[in-house]
Amino acid sequence: MNSAIENILTRRSIRKYDKSKKVSKEQIDTILKSAMSAPTARNQQGWYFVVVSNPKQLLEISKNIPHAKMVKTADFTIIVCYEVTDEMQKLYWVQDASASTQNILLSANALGIGSVWCAVHPREAKINFIKKEFNLPLNIEPLSLVALGYPAEKKGYEERFDEAKIQYNV
Ligand SMILES: Cc1cc2nc3c(=O)[nH]c(=O)nc-3n(C[C@H](O)[C@H](O)[C@H](O)COP(=O)(O)O)c2cc1C
């Protein structure tokens, strides 16, 4: 099978991490390069990433975001944010930042690194916590938080193809 397709099909949410193995700066930069290769409306590229590896801050995220408890055991997290200033950004920032988040998950999987997308937007409490904890610049909105690290659990392809979800107009 084509390796890019195989990578998409085998990506799964990994919530358990092998703390004995560290992701290198070079790998983190490759993941961020992928994040910044996503499509954006009018090619605005308004993204902004907060890379967190400080154990105290990872613990703080776990304590304050109930659905992101796994973050305290992750090697690092990337908080995917977007500048929301003009009307185009207001209309499309969620799609733009989501495409970027998916690129993070896919490039991590290609490198053998586990990851999980944790929701921040549109939950007010989560948004406020992230903005305050990481002192985000004005107009920078957090969309998601991706926990990353070498996997300590095995997951593989799950069959989800469903003809009933497709309308073929041929
Ligand atoms: C918008 C969005 C928000 C999500 N939020 C969380 C979350 O807060 N915590 C979590 O553990 N997983 C979260 N997930 C991961 C989903 O639970 C996961 O993708 C889904 O169960 C399918 O499993 P898979 O990723 O292994 O294919 C989120 C996924 C998306 C797309």
The ligand as an SDF file (V2000), in Angstrom:
LIG
                    3D

 31 33  0  0  0  0  0  0  0  0999 V2000
  -12.1400   17.8460   17.9470 C   0  0  0  0  0  0  0  0  0  0  0  0
  -11.6110   16.6740   18.7320 C   0  0  0  0  0  0  0  0  0  0  0  0
  -11.5440   16.7450   20.1030 C   0  0  0  0  0  0  0  0  0  0  0  0
  -11.0230   15.6710   20.8490 C   0  0  0  0  0  0  0  0  0  0  0  0
  -10.8840   15.8380   22.2030 N   0  0  0  0  0  0  0  0  0  0  0  0
  -10.3300   14.8440   22.9210 C   0  0  0  0  0  0  0  0  0  0  0  0
  -10.0670   15.0360   24.3110 C   0  0  0  0  0  0  0  0  0  0  0  0
  -10.3430   16.0960   24.8810 O   0  0  0  0  0  0  0  0  0  0  0  0
   -9.4860   14.0110   24.9880 N   0  0  0  0  0  0  0  0  0  0  0  0
   -9.1470   12.8250   24.3790 C   0  0  0  0  0  0  0  0  0  0  0  0
   -8.6260   11.9300   25.0700 O   0  0  0  0  0  0  0  0  0  0  0  0
   -9.3760   12.6120   23.0510 N   0  0  0  0  0  0  0  0  0  0  0  0
   -9.9440   13.5940   22.3170 C   0  0  0  0  0  0  0  0  0  0  0  0
  -10.1200   13.4290   20.9590 N   0  0  0  0  0  0  0  0  0  0  0  0
   -9.7140   12.1670   20.3050 C   0  0  0  0  0  0  0  0  0  0  0  0
  -10.9250   11.2920   19.9530 C   0  0  0  0  0  0  0  0  0  0  0  0
  -11.4680   10.7470   21.1410 O   0  0  0  0  0  0  0  0  0  0  0  0
  -10.4720   10.1900   18.9840 C   0  0  0  0  0  0  0  0  0  0  0  0
   -9.9570   10.7660   17.8070 O   0  0  0  0  0  0  0  0  0  0  0  0
  -11.6180    9.2440   18.6080 C   0  0  0  0  0  0  0  0  0  0  0  0
  -12.0320    8.5060   19.7340 O   0  0  0  0  0  0  0  0  0  0  0  0
  -11.2290    8.2590   17.4920 C   0  0  0  0  0  0  0  0  0  0  0  0
  -10.1070    7.4820   17.9010 O   0  0  0  0  0  0  0  0  0  0  0  0
   -8.7390    7.4820   17.0600 P   0  0  0  0  0  0  0  0  0  0  0  0
   -8.1650    8.8790   17.1410 O   0  0  0  0  0  0  0  0  0  0  0  0
   -7.8640    6.4600   17.7270 O   0  0  0  0  0  0  0  0  0  0  0  0
   -9.0400    7.1400   15.6390 O   0  0  0  0  0  0  0  0  0  0  0  0
  -10.6250   14.4780   20.1960 C   0  0  0  0  0  0  0  0  0  0  0  0
  -10.6960   14.4190   18.8010 C   0  0  0  0  0  0  0  0  0  0  0  0
  -11.1600   15.4930   18.0710 C   0  0  0  0  0  0  0  0  0  0  0  0
  -11.1790   15.4260   16.5470 C   0  0  0  0  0  0  0  0  0  0  0  0
  1  2  1  0
  2  3  1  0
  2 30  2  0
  3  4  2  0
  4  5  1  0
  4 28  1  0
  5  6  2  0
  6  7  1  0
  6 13  1  0
  7  8  2  0
  7  9  1  0
  9 10  1  0
 10 11  2  0
 10 12  1  0
 12 13  2  0
 13 14  1  0
 14 15  1  0
 14 28  1  0
 15 16  1  0
 16 17  1  0
 16 18  1  0
 18 19  1  0
 18 20  1  0
 20 21  1  0
 20 22  1  0
 22 23  1  0
 23 24  1  0
 24 25  2  0
 24 26  1  0
 24 27  1  0
 28 29  2  0
 29 30  1  0
 30 31  1  0
M  END
$$$$
